[in-house]
Amino acid sequence: MPELPEVEVVRAGLEPAITGALIEGVSVLDERALTRHRGDAAVFTSALMGRRLTAAVRRGKFLWMPLDGGREAVVGHLGMSGQLLLRESGAPAERHERVRIDILHPAHGSLAVVFADQRTFGSLAIDELRPCADGLAGGRGSELRLVPSQVAHIARDPLDPGFSDERFRALLARKASGVKRVLLDQTVASGIGNIYADEALWAARIHPETPASALATRSVNRLLAEVRAVLAKALAEGGTSFDAQYVNVNGQAGYFSRSLQVYGRSGEPCRRCGAAIRRVAFMNRSSHFCPRCQRGRSIEP
């Protein structure tokens, strides 16, 4: 599933092309792409025709494009394999294309925003914007203190200027669950998925099953610093792409996979101490860690 760096790469690519653009056409090829939308394809289409997109905004793994009027936005969630691509107007349909939005930008001319999704777990929806509970900007890409209702329950991400380190420390202190499980809780901190949780825990030398409440303040601070460092590095390298699904708006893959220290390296030597990286089952996924560098509670394979 795309995590914060992959989604931010998409947001940054969309921003210059869609900001101020007029929506001239909407084609819904598969209504499964509108599962989070309140209404059918006809409602979705009529609500967008003739409107302008004003920004590209992200919080955690959610993207939204506010519409003129300031009360609604097109919300996108990429799910497991969703892509938001920019194409020339009239370009041939993409493989697994679900929705196409034709736009006219004052500087870039006619373009198409294409939502493609192989596994159909992603979605687009028109959603109402509501004031942020903390009174701060809703997400990266806009100063508006508004957030879609579908995103309001998601915590801010560690790269968000509005992220509260104090709140993060307080939440971890009250969680008896393993720290990796807590990192993946999007109500605690958004945008951290399986890959970057493993990488940050390795960097901070913390075992993934260490109870969050057992971490000393200095350990929590170190972990948060490593989360930010890992996310920032991944963002600078275009995200992590293991296949053709995780791409930017131009269809290009990121290369952070070359920088991974533990994720996907089961049995390979730890680059810090030489011990074999372990992979164990975790929440229908996998955890990767170094048993020597990340000593702590035992996990059975």
C-alpha positions in Angstrom: 0.0 0.0 0.0 1.4 3.5 -0.8 2.5 5.3 2.3 3.2 8.9 3.0 6.2 9.4 0.7 4.5 7.8 -2.3 1.3 9.8 -1.8 3.2 13.0 -1.2 5.1 12.5 -4.5 1.8 12.2 -6.3 0.4 15.3 -4.5 3.5 17.4 -5.5 3.2 16.2 -9.1 -0.5 17.1 -9.3 -0.2 20.5 -7.6 1.1 22.7 -10.5 -1.0 21.0 -13.1 -4.4 21.1 -11.4 -4.4 24.3 -9.3 -6.8 26.7 -11.0 -7.8 24.2 -13.6 -11.4 24.1 -15.0 -13.1 20.7 -15.1 -14.4 20.2 -18.7 -15.2 16.5 -18.7 -15.6 13.5 -16.4 -15.7 9.8 -17.5 -16.5 7.1 -14.9 -15.5 3.8 -16.5 -15.9 1.7 -13.3 -18.3 2.7 -10.5 -16.3 0.6 -8.0 -13.9 3.5 -8.0 -16.6 5.6 -6.3 -17.3 3.3 -3.3 -16.7 6.2 -0.8 -18.8 8.7 -2.8 -22.3 9.5 -1.7 -24.1 9.0 -5.0 -23.7 7.2 -8.3 -21.5 8.1 -11.3 -24.1 10.6 -12.7 -24.1 12.5 -9.4 -20.3 12.5 -9.3 -20.0 13.8 -12.8 -22.6 16.5 -12.6 -21.1 17.8 -9.3 -17.7 18.3 -11.0 -18.6 19.7 -14.4 -17.7 23.3 -14.7 -16.0 23.5 -11.3 -12.4 24.6 -10.7 -9.8 22.7 -8.7 -7.9 25.0 -6.3 -5.1 22.9 -4.8 -3.7 19.5 -4.1 -3.6 18.6 -0.4 -2.5 15.6 1.6 -2.8 14.3 5.1 -1.2 10.9 5.8 -2.2 8.6 2.9 -5.2 10.7 1.9 -5.2 13.2 -1.0 -7.8 15.8 -1.8 -8.4 18.5 -4.4 -10.6 21.3 -3.1 -13.2 22.7 -5.4 -14.1 26.4 -5.9 -16.5 27.6 -3.3 -14.5 26.2 -0.5 -17.1 23.7 0.7 -16.2 20.5 -1.1 -13.2 18.5 -2.4 -12.5 15.5 -4.6 -11.0 13.0 -2.1 -8.7 10.3 -3.3 -7.4 7.2 -1.5 -5.0 5.0 -3.5 -5.8 1.8 -1.6 -3.4 -1.0 -2.5 -2.7 -0.2 -6.1 -4.4 3.1 -7.0 -2.6 5.7 -9.2 -3.4 9.3 -10.1 -1.7 10.1 -13.4 -1.4 13.2 -15.6 -1.9 12.6 -19.3 -2.3 14.7 -22.4 -5.9 15.4 -23.4 -7.2 12.6 -25.6 -4.4 10.2 -24.6 -5.3 6.5 -24.9 -6.9 4.8 -21.9 -4.6 3.5 -19.2 -4.6 -0.1 -18.2 -7.0 -0.4 -15.2 -8.3 3.1 -15.8 -11.4 3.7 -13.7 -12.0 7.5 -13.8 -10.8 10.3 -16.1 -11.2 14.0 -15.4 -10.5 16.3 -18.3 -9.2 19.7 -17.2 -8.2 23.0 -18.8 -5.3 24.8 -17.0 -4.7 28.5 -17.7 -1.0 27.9 -18.2 -0.6 24.2 -19.2 -3.7 23.8 -21.4 -5.8 20.7 -21.7 -4.8 17.7 -19.6 -6.4 14.6 -18.1 -6.2 13.4 -14.5 -6.6 9.6 -14.6 -7.4 7.4 -11.7 -6.2 3.9 -12.4 -6.5 1.0 -10.0 -5.7 -2.7 -10.6 -7.1 -4.1 -7.4 -10.0 -1.6 -7.1 -9.5 -0.9 -3.4 -8.8 2.8 -4.0 -11.5 5.4 -4.6 -12.5 8.9 -5.5 -15.3 10.8 -3.8 -16.7 14.3 -3.5 -16.8 15.1 0.2 -17.7 18.1 2.3 -14.9 20.2 3.9 -15.2 20.9 7.6 -13.1 23.0 10.0 -10.1 21.3 11.5 -10.5 20.5 15.2 -7.1 22.0 16.1 -7.6 25.2 14.1 -4.6 24.6 11.9 -4.2 24.1 8.1 -5.9 20.8 7.0 -2.8 19.3 5.4 0.2 19.8 3.2 -0.5 21.9 0.1 -3.1 24.4 1.5 -3.4 27.0 4.2 -7.1 26.4 4.5 -8.1 25.2 7.9 -10.4 22.6 6.4 -10.4 18.9 6.0 -12.7 16.4 4.3 -15.1 14.7 6.6 -13.7 11.3 5.5 -10.2 12.4 6.6 -11.1 14.2 9.8 -10.5 11.2 12.0 -6.9 10.7 10.7 -4.1 12.2 12.8 -1.6 14.5 11.4 1.6 13.0 10.0 5.1 13.5 11.5 6.1 15.8 8.6 3.1 18.1 9.1 4.0 21.4 10.9 0.9 20.9 13.0 2.0 17.5 14.3 2.2 17.5 18.1 5.2 15.7 19.5 3.7 16.1 23.0 0.5 14.4 21.9 2.4 11.6 20.3 4.5 10.9 23.5 1.3 11.0 25.6 -0.5 8.5 23.3 2.4 6.1 23.3 2.6 6.3 27.1 -0.9 5.0 27.3 -0.6 2.1 24.8 0.4 -1.3 26.1 0.5 -2.7 22.5 3.7 -3.3 20.7 5.2 -0.1 19.4 5.0 -1.1 15.7 1.3 -1.7 16.0 0.9 1.7 17.5 2.9 3.3 14.7 0.5 1.9 12.2 -2.5 3.3 14.1 -3.5 6.2 11.8 -5.3 7.9 14.7 -1.9 8.2 16.5 0.2 9.3 13.5 -0.8 9.1 9.9 1.1 8.1 6.9 3.4 5.5 8.5 2.9 2.1 7.0 4.6 -1.3 7.3 7.8 -0.4 5.3 8.6 2.8 7.1 7.7 1.5 10.6 10.2 -1.3 10.1 12.9 1.0 8.8 12.4 3.6 11.6 12.4 1.0 14.4 15.6 -0.5 13.0 17.2 3.0 12.9 16.1 3.7 16.5 17.2 0.2 17.7 13.8 -0.6 19.1 12.2 -4.1 18.9 8.8 -3.9 17.1 7.1 -5.8 19.9 8.3 -3.5 22.7 5.2 -2.2 24.5 4.8 1.4 23.6 4.2 2.4 27.2 7.5 0.8 28.2 9.6 3.2 26.1 11.4 6.0 27.9 10.9 9.5 26.7 14.3 9.6 25.2 13.5 6.5 23.2 10.2 7.9 21.9 12.0 11.1 20.9 14.7 9.1 19.1 12.0 7.0 17.4 10.1 10.0 16.2 13.3 11.6 14.9 14.1 8.4 12.9 10.5 8.2 11.6 10.9 11.7 10.2 14.4 11.0 8.8 13.2 7.8 7.0 10.1 9.5 5.6 12.1 12.5 4.4 14.7 10.3 2.7 12.1 8.2 1.1 10.3 11.3 -0.2 13.6 12.7 -1.6 14.1 9.4 -3.5 10.6 9.4 -4.9 9.2 6.7 -2.5 9.5 3.0 -2.5 8.6 1.1 -5.7 8.7 -2.7 -5.8 6.6 -3.0 -9.0 4.9 -0.8 -11.6 2.0 0.1 -9.2 3.7 2.8 -7.1 4.5 5.6 -9.5 4.4 9.3 -9.7 1.9 11.3 -11.9 4.2 10.6 -14.9 4.3 6.9 -14.3 7.9 6.9 -13.0 8.9 4.7 -10.0 10.7 5.8 -6.9 14.0 4.3 -5.8 14.0 4.2 -2.0 13.9 0.4 -2.2 17.7 0.6 -2.7 18.1 2.3 0.7 16.0 -0.2 2.7 17.9 -1.5 5.7 15.6 -4.3 6.9 12.3 -4.4 5.0 12.4 -7.1 2.4 15.9 -8.3 3.4 15.0 -11.4 5.4 18.1 -13.6 5.9 20.5 -10.9 4.6 23.1 -9.5 7.0 22.2 -6.4 9.0 24.3 -3.5 7.6 25.0 -2.3 11.2 26.0 -5.5 13.0 26.0 -8.4 10.5 23.3 -10.5 12.1 20.7 -12.1 9.8 17.6 -10.0 9.4 14.5 -11.8 10.6 11.0 -11.8 9.0 8.0 -12.7 11.1 4.2 -12.7 10.5 2.5 -9.5 11.7 -1.1 -8.4 11.2 -1.5 -10.3 7.9 1.8 -8.7 6.8 5.4 -9.1 7.9 7.8 -7.5 10.3 11.5 -7.2 9.5 14.1 -6.5 12.2 17.6 -7.3 13.4 17.5 -9.6 16.4 20.9 -8.3 17.6 20.4 -4.5 17.1 16.8 -4.5 18.2 16.8 -6.6 21.3 13.6 -6.9 23.3 10.5 -9.0 23.5 10.8 -12.3 21.7 8.7 -12.9 18.5 8.1 -16.4 17.4 8.1 -17.0 13.6 
